[in-house]
Amino acid sequence: MMILFIMEVNLMKIKGIKVDETKYPMMALHAKEIQPFTGTLVGKDKAIEGLFATYDDPIVSNAVLLAPPGTGKTTLMKGMAHKDKKHVYLEAELSEMITGLRDNAEMGSVVKNLFNEIADFGKENNVKLVIFIDEFHQLVDYSPVVAEAFKPVLAESGVKGLRLIVATTYEEFRKKIMWNQALTERLQIISLPQPTYNDVIESLNSLAKSQNIIVDKKLRALFDTIYNTTEEFMPSASQPRKSILTFSRMIGYHRSLRKPLNFDLLAYALRNSKNIEIDMNVDLDAMEKYLRSHIFDQDEAIDSFMYSISKSILKMNESGKPRGSWLLAGSTGVGKTELVKQASSFLFNDKNAFIRFDMTEYVNADSVDRFRKLLTARVWEYPFSIILFDEIEKANGSVVRLLMQVLDDGRLVDENDRVVSFSNAYIFGTSNLGSEIFESSAHYGSESRSFDKNVRKSITDTSDGSFPPELVNRFGTILPFKPLQPNTMVTLIKDKFSKIANKFYRQHGVEVYTDGIVINDYLGGDLISKDTSSGAGRQVNRILDDYVTMPVSTYIYKNPGVRKLHLVLEGITKTGNKDVLDSTAKIVILTDDEFRLRQNRR
């Protein structure tokens, strides 16, 4: 018995006309009809007028739409599909089409064949076609051959009965298209203006009506809140898209959760969809407790930070400026960077929201462009962030001036001429300058104003001029970090040892134990320098790395079956025996059986 397999040819339609995929294969795969938008086109009258004039232009009858992302280029084309009774609008998905092609010649051939198919279809069916291509810069940037292939297409479009509308942003047009004169002179430039406040409100009103939502006084007030909230908390996104998408998300939650359309739902929608907190739901008491459990012996610094952070969380800073700015002053290794890390962890619970710059990498004048590029790129991607400029006094003067602009204006212009807002960022700087003042200020916590003044003066006086008073004075608050005391060093060692032991267990299934003699007398006694003003925290890390992490790691590597280890002390410590001039103590690693045998012998 013969079995016949019949392959069905899927036929797409354009204005009710079937498109045979066997005759027009590329058109069927990579072009689709734009569905008309029957709603209100807000703020686009001039652009519509410009497009109609372009179609009737006897020489240049193609156009490039220039606008920031989200300002309605695609919506405009949907509106034109509704208003324009002479043409049928298609969107060509060329970027998808050329991806993976083997060579430049094939790319050029694909572009040419696609437009020839569309032109032939239009003539065969007596249909005037407008072809829309979004993200046009991607095609031009993909290959010079693709850009060249578009020139004859644009030049011959009128003869073939086609009109081409391409779209891109101002930045991409300047970078990738404008330099190609032969290409740009074949395109009318039509700019979409930034929508006004009234345009955005009207767009929200139109969306509500299309969803059969009654627009009353309360809802109009909510539209105002949506606009202002998205402007404040989504500074890098464009209107009206950010307001429309926010309201659309609210409608979704309104219908699925049966919650009313109000400020609470706005806060809920942004929290769940964008991880944006607008209702300032921060437990300051819990935050203070959290910081004190992670930062040792720096009560004055934490007190000062908690006193000032409430203003920042409540957004009581000057409009447009960063939410707050702090300069953390004190000697190295006393917990300055750690406080910033822990504050970021509590506020955002997102490692990407902590942005750190080691300013020793920006000491040369030629590093300013690299610094601007990296800083604006990170903040553009993560506007809700904590930004730390570590050892800020080491930065080049040109870099310092950029930082002053951030603290003053709350914005920088990036390499793409985009304005990057810092209005939702918390700015921190650390400096080791002026640390000598902490040695002589035993009661600075009770004299915060005079202490703040003295620290600012000390920092600038002890610098080489690269850390100008203007930068210091732009920080809202000075956080004083005093040298760690010997008892604090022991506490720090105990805490870090516990974390190291937990890591060995999590990653390797090995339990690691020690006792108070090892911690107090040896690690926190004999091995710790009594000069706690110089890198105390780093001392702790280095000692634990040299005497715990590395030897235990080596032991586990050589003995993969081990499951429990004990670190014990052999010899005599100076700390525990005042009559001893030189320590003879050393750490010995024992298995559990060896440890038990030693205990029994005692």
C-alpha positions, -999 to 999 in steps of 0.1 A, spaced: 0 0 0 13 34 -9 12 61 17 11 97 4 23 125 25 7 158 15 25 189 27 1 218 32 14 252 20 6 278 46 -6 309 30 -3 343 47 -26 372 38 -19 408 31 -50 429 30 -70 397 24 -48 387 -5 -31 353 -1 7 353 -4 19 320 -19 50 309 1 63 290 -29 63 321 -50 73 346 -24 92 326 2 113 354 17 83 378 19 63 351 36 90 344 62 102 379 69 74 404 63 41 408 82 13 432 78 11 459 105 -22 459 122 -39 493 124 -41 511 157 -75 527 161 -68 546 193 -56 582 197 -22 590 184 -10 615 210 16 641 201 24 627 166 5 650 143 37 666 129 53 632 122 22 620 105 21 651 83 58 646 75 53 610 64 24 618 41 45 646 25 74 621 21 52 596 2 43 624 -23 79 637 -26 90 632 -62 127 627 -53 132 614 -17 101 593 -9 116 573 20 121 583 56 140 576 88 122 580 121 144 593 149 133 590 185 144 576 218 133 540 226 98 539 239 85 571 224 61 554 200 78 548 166 60 515 162 27 529 174 31 557 149 33 531 121 2 513 134 -16 546 134 -5 553 98 -18 519 88 -52 531 101 -51 566 87 -35 559 53 -61 546 29 -37 544 -1 -10 521 13 -7 487 30 20 486 58 44 458 62 71 453 88 103 436 75 122 417 102 156 419 85 178 416 116 164 381 122 167 373 85 204 380 80 216 365 113 237 334 105 242 341 69 274 327 55 291 357 38 287 393 27 275 384 -8 247 363 6 236 391 28 234 416 0 215 390 -21 190 383 6 181 421 11 178 425 -27 156 394 -32 133 403 -3 125 437 -17 121 424 -52 96 399 -40 76 426 -21 77 449 -52 65 421 -75 37 412 -51 26 448 -50 25 451 -87 8 418 -93 -20 427 -69 -21 464 -75 -12 472 -39 9 501 -28 32 490 0 50 508 28 78 487 44 88 495 80 122 484 94 128 490 131 163 491 147 178 500 113 212 507 128 216 470 135 215 462 98 239 490 88 262 479 116 260 442 108 279 445 75 289 472 50 275 450 23 240 452 38 242 490 40 253 491 3 224 468 -6 199 493 7 211 522 -15 196 508 -48 165 497 -29 160 532 -16 168 548 -50 145 525 -69 116 524 -44 95 550 -62 98 532 -95 89 499 -79 59 514 -61 74 510 -26 80 533 3 105 525 30 103 538 66 133 529 88 136 537 125 164 542 149 175 564 178 193 597 176 224 582 191 226 552 168 219 574 138 248 597 146 272 568 153 263 543 126 243 559 98 249 597 95 284 593 82 271 574 51 260 603 30 249 582 0 225 564 24 212 593 44 205 616 13 180 590 2 160 593 35 139 622 48 146 627 85 115 628 107 120 633 144 94 623 170 94 650 197 95 640 234 60 636 246 47 663 269 30 656 303 -4 661 286 5 637 259 13 610 285 -19 616 305 -39 614 273 -22 581 264 -31 567 298 -66 579 294 -69 563 260 -56 529 274 -81 530 302 -110 536 278 -99 509 255 -100 485 285 -135 497 295 -121 513 327 -141 543 339 -119 574 341 -131 594 371 -114 620 392 -95 594 413 -81 577 382 -70 610 367 -52 617 399 -36 583 397 -24 591 361 -6 621 375 10 599 402 20 573 376 37 600 354 56 615 383 66 581 398 80 568 365 98 600 359 114 598 394 121 560 396 127 551 360 148 581 347 165 562 320 133 549 303 113 570 279 78 584 280 51 575 272 62 538 272 72 537 309 39 552 320 18 530 297 36 498 306 33 506 343 -4 513 340 -9 482 318 8 461 345 -15 476 371 -45 466 351 -32 431 350 -29 429 388 -62 447 391 -80 420 372 -61 390 385 -59 399 422 -91 421 423 -72 450 438 -83 486 433 -64 509 409 -47 531 434 -13 541 448 -9 508 467 -14 488 435 11 511 417 37 503 445 29 466 443 32 465 405 66 483 405 79 462 433 71 429 417 78 438 380 108 462 384 121 456 419 114 493 425 104 504 460 84 536 460 67 534 493 99 536 514 92 503 532 125 501 551 127 490 587 153 513 601 155 495 634 161 462 617 187 479 594 206 493 624 205 459 642 218 442 610 247 466 605 258 463 642 258 425 638 282 428 608 304 459 616 324 457 649 334 485 672 322 513 649 292 525 669 298 562 661 300 556 624 268 535 625 250 561 646 259 588 622 249 567 592 215 557 606 208 593 616 213 605 580 200 575 560 164 581 570 164 614 551 177 596 520 152 567 522 123 592 525 137 610 494 141 643 512 172 652 492 173 680 467 154 672 435 176 655 409 206 649 432 216 615 445 195 602 474 225 608 498 262 610 499 287 599 526 324 601 530 338 573 551 370 584 568 395 564 588 425 542 586 426 511 563 409 479 573 385 492 599 352 484 582 345 513 558 339 492 527 322 465 547 296 490 560 287 500 524 285 464 513 262 455 542 240 486 537 236 476 500 227 440 510 200 452 534 185 479 511 185 460 478 193 424 484 208 424 449 245 421 443 242 440 411 230 470 430 264 474 447 287 492 423 323 496 434 351 515 418 387 512 430 399 547 424 435 536 424 427 525 388 419 561 378 451 580 387 461 590 352 445 619 332 437 595 303 415 573 325 387 598 327 369 586 296 371 550 307 358 560 341 328 579 326 320 550 303 320 524 330 302 545 356 274 556 333 269 521 318 265 506 353 241 533 365 221 532 333 215 495 339 211 497 377 197 532 386 187 519 420 221 513 435 248 520 460 279 534 444 312 531 463 343 551 452 370 534 472 401 554 482 387 584 465 416 606 472 437 586 447 417 596 417 430 619 390 418 655 392 397 651 360 379 621 375 373 641 407 356 668 387 332 642 372 324 630 407 317 666 417 293 669 388 275 637 400 272 650 435 261 685 423 238 677 394 229 640 399 236 632 362 263 626 336 262 623 298 274 589 286 293 581 254 260 578 235 249 613 245 223 598 269 217 617 301 223 592 329 205 600 362 219 593 396 188 605 414 181 571 428 217 562 438 233 563 472 269 577 468 297 566 491 334 575 491 362 562 513 394 578 523 424 570 545 433 606 548 428 624 580 429 592 601 453 608 626 424 628 640 407 597 653 437 589 676 431 621 695 393 622 695 381 599 722 347 615 725 339 627 689 305 611 690 292 638 713 307 667 693 296 656 658 295 691 643 330 701 654 343 667 646 328 668 611 344 701 605 378 689 618 378 658 597 370 678 565 399 701 573 422 673 582 415 654 549 422 683 527 452 695 548 470 661 546 464 655 509 487 666 481 461 688 466 445 661 445 416 658 470 402 694 469 380 708 497 353 713 471 349 675 467 350 669 505 324 696 511 300 681 485 295 650 506 265 653 529 278 634 559 313 623 572 313 589 588 341 585 613 358 551 616 381 547 646 410 522 649 399 487 660 407 478 696 425 445 705 393 429 719 375 438 687 402 421 667 396 389 686 358 392 679 365 398 643 388 367 640 362 346 658 334 358 633 355 353 602 368 318 614 332 308 618 324 319 582 355 300 569 344 268 588 309 271 573 323 274 538 345 243 542 314 224 553 291 237 526 316 232 497 335 201 509 315 185 537 343 189 562 337 202 598 365 224 611 368 232 648 392 251 671 392 265 706 396 297 725 433 294 730 439 293 692 415 322 687 424 344 716 461 337 724 475 328 690 455 342 661 442 372 680 472 376 703 507 366 691 500 371 654 481 404 655 501 436 653 494 459 682 494 488 658 457 485 650 456 518 632 472 503 601 450 478 583 436 459 612 409 442 592 433 433 565 456 418 591 428 395 602 421 384 567 458 377 560 463 358 592 433 336 587 443 329 551 479 320 561 472 300 592 437 285 586 423 286 551 455 275 531 468 248 555 433 233 559 427 234 521 460 216 516 451 190 542 417 183 526 433 181 491 458 155 503 432 136 524 400 137 504 381 113 527 384 134 559 352 147 574 361 164 607 392 184 616 405 201 647 429 230 649 449 228 681 479 247 695 513 232 703 539 253 721 537 284 743 521 317 734 535 351 745 499 363 750 490 335 774 523 334 792 537 369 801 571 354 812 578 341 777 599 363 754 593 345 722 563 325 711 569 288 703 533 282 694 520 267 661 487 253 649 485 216 643 457 200 622 442 168 637 416 143 625 387 136 648 403 103 659 437 120 665 420 147 685 401 122 707 432 102 713 450 133 725 421 142 748 422 108 764 459 110 770 453 142 790 
